Amino acid sequence: MQCREVECIIPSYLKGEETETVSLIKAHLEGCKSCREVTDLLGTLAKDFEKLPLIKPEKGYLDKIHS
């Protein structure tokens, strides 16, 4: 598997989505430091985003945007 292919499916891999390519991704990550670093970074970012509070827009926010 090539780096470009792996980069496209890293988000699905990190979400734990089961695909027939998971073993290929794991094998690629074992041998590719660059993709491993990208995967680690994206995983950390995803965890950090989950910690952020959900922001609810004020009433009429969309009306203000569309006017």
FENLINMO-V232602 format. One line per field, one symbol per residue. ss: DSSP state (2 for helix, 1 for strand, 0 for the rest). phi: phi as a letter, one per 40 degrees, with the letter a starting at -180 (. if undefined). psi: psi as a letter, one per 30 degrees, with the letter a starting at -180 (. if undefined). Layout:
ss->???
phi->???
psi->???
This chain:
ss->0022222222222220000002222222222022222222222222222220000000002222220
phi->.cddccdcbddccccgccbccdcccdccccbbccccccccccccccccccccccbbcccgdcccccc
psi->kleeeeefgeeeeffgkklffeeeeeeeeefjeeeeeeeeeeeeeeeeeffkkkkkllkgeeeeef.
